[in-house]
Amino acid sequence: MKPIIKTKRNFYVSYLKGFAIISIMLIHLIDWSNRSLVDYQLYLRELLYPGVMFFIATAGSVIYLAYMKYNWRISTRKLFRRGSELVGLYFLYNIVKLYIYNFPSEPFYAGFTAANKLNLISLLELKSFTVPITIILTIGILLLVSPIFLWLARQKYPKLIFGGLIAALVVLNYLIPLPTNSLIDFLYAKNNVMFPLMLWLLPYLIGIYLAMIGLEKHKGKLLLLFSGLTISAALAPFGNSGTLKLTDNMYPLELYYVCFSFAFMYLLIYIFYFLEKLSQRFANFFLALFRLMGDSTLGIYLYHWLVIDLTLWRFFPRAVYIWLTVPLFLAIYVTAKNKRLAEYYKNY
């Protein structure tokens, strides 16, 4: 996605994107280094998981903010190109790794290799993967269908249209029993490994809607709204998996996780707002760094997986080394972007 840096309002999208990519990388570092966590660390880790939803929700916000300025044909062409690139990168990375990687170096793949599922056919049929970047595939497909959403956003009463779509999606995903067929299986990721399109379309559409009304414009009301919805989802028989842990409500995606994540998003927006008002060096650097990370979330996401894969391959079984190589990669990235970081820092 192109950097969203032109107006102060759009800074909040970049902050949230920065939080998303940092949270996702920390989750992967913990999980793939087989690090054991004590109780309080487990609770803190739970607060990283809204970042996964931010990753998709802010993609929806950016689509609205970055592409509505073009006419529909131009935006459609750009979205098709970007979506096709992401889908292509997903399959390219998986296929290249399939033929060059030493999979015994990662115990995670033992189940796939034992069942003989780690082959080209299983990858193309979405029955397995060699690198767990399926969120990239889902975002790519959502971009490919986003011209429909931009067309709807240009119609009369767009807020009403998207509010209706969001409500209809909640009903369809959580309240109506669906038949079993190949289309439903694909859309809801039954028997395949992708992020369920229909379930994760919900935060994507909410991201578009929030960008439409001004992401931070009604932050107080939206914090109260999503906090109330979180409580309702926690109490509703269909709203959560029976536990309030976010990790147990992500796969498959439950309403409790969605509502909690958006409530947490608006709490973060208040924190970012407070930091902007501080005018302190540390706060300014912190905000500039989050904006910088938010500029290239998809690129950082793919490169950090490449670093993890190469580290595990080269230093097996010392998986803990990813705590050195991934931060080193980030340090190199920030150094390479030093001029932009300095520019952002001066804006405060």
Secondary structure as the mmCIF struct_conf table of DSSP 4:
data_model
#
loop_
_struct_conf.conf_type_id
_struct_conf.id
_struct_conf.beg_label_comp_id
_struct_conf.beg_label_asym_id
_struct_conf.beg_label_seq_id
_struct_conf.end_label_comp_id
_struct_conf.end_label_asym_id
_struct_conf.end_label_seq_id
BEND BEND1 LYS A 6 THR A 7
HELX_RH_AL_P HELX_RH_AL_P1 LYS A 8 TRP A 32
TURN_TY1_P TURN_TY1_P1 SER A 33 ASN A 34
HELX_RH_AL_P HELX_RH_AL_P2 ASP A 39 GLU A 46
TURN_TY1_P TURN_TY1_P2 LEU A 47 TYR A 49
HELX_RH_AL_P HELX_RH_AL_P3 PRO A 50 TYR A 67
TURN_TY1_P TURN_TY1_P3 MET A 68 LYS A 69
BEND BEND2 TYR A 70 TYR A 70
HELX_RH_AL_P HELX_RH_AL_P4 TRP A 72 ILE A 100
HELX_RH_3T_P HELX_RH_3T_P1 PHE A 103 SER A 105
HELX_RH_3T_P HELX_RH_3T_P2 PRO A 107 TYR A 109
HELX_RH_AL_P HELX_RH_AL_P5 ALA A 110 ALA A 114
TURN_TY1_P TURN_TY1_P4 ALA A 115 ASN A 116
BEND BEND3 ASN A 119 ASN A 119
HELX_RH_AL_P HELX_RH_AL_P6 LEU A 120 LEU A 124
TURN_TY1_P TURN_TY1_P5 GLU A 125 LEU A 126
BEND BEND4 LYS A 127 LYS A 127
BEND BEND5 THR A 130 VAL A 131
HELX_RH_AL_P HELX_RH_AL_P7 THR A 134 ALA A 153
TURN_TY1_P TURN_TY1_P6 ARG A 154 ARG A 154
BEND BEND6 GLN A 155 TYR A 157
HELX_RH_AL_P HELX_RH_AL_P8 PRO A 158 TYR A 174
TURN_TY1_P TURN_TY1_P7 LEU A 175 LEU A 175
BEND BEND7 ILE A 176 ILE A 176
BEND BEND8 ASN A 181 ASN A 181
HELX_RH_AL_P HELX_RH_AL_P9 SER A 182 LEU A 187
TURN_TY1_P TURN_TY1_P8 TYR A 188 ASN A 191
BEND BEND9 ASN A 192 ASN A 192
BEND BEND10 MET A 194 MET A 194
HELX_LH_PP_P HELX_LH_PP_P1 PHE A 195 PRO A 196
HELX_RH_AL_P HELX_RH_AL_P10 LEU A 197 ILE A 213
TURN_TY1_P TURN_TY1_P9 LEU A 215 HIS A 218
HELX_RH_AL_P HELX_RH_AL_P11 LYS A 219 LEU A 235
BEND BEND11 ALA A 236 ALA A 236
TURN_TY1_P TURN_TY1_P10 PRO A 237 GLY A 239
BEND BEND12 ASN A 240 THR A 243
HELX_RH_3T_P HELX_RH_3T_P3 LEU A 246 ASP A 248
BEND BEND13 ASN A 249 ASN A 249
TURN_TY1_P TURN_TY1_P11 MET A 250 LEU A 253
HELX_RH_AL_P HELX_RH_AL_P12 LEU A 255 LEU A 278
HELX_RH_AL_P HELX_RH_AL_P13 ARG A 281 ASP A 295
TURN_TY1_P TURN_TY1_P12 SER A 296 SER A 296
HELX_RH_AL_P HELX_RH_AL_P14 THR A 297 PHE A 315
TURN_TY1_P TURN_TY1_P13 PHE A 316 PRO A 317
HELX_RH_3T_P HELX_RH_3T_P4 ALA A 319 TYR A 321
HELX_RH_AL_P HELX_RH_AL_P15 ILE A 322 ALA A 336
TURN_TY1_P TURN_TY1_P14 LYS A 337 LYS A 337
HELX_RH_AL_P HELX_RH_AL_P16 ASN A 338 LYS A 346
TURN_TY1_P TURN_TY1_P15 ASN A 347 ASN A 347
#
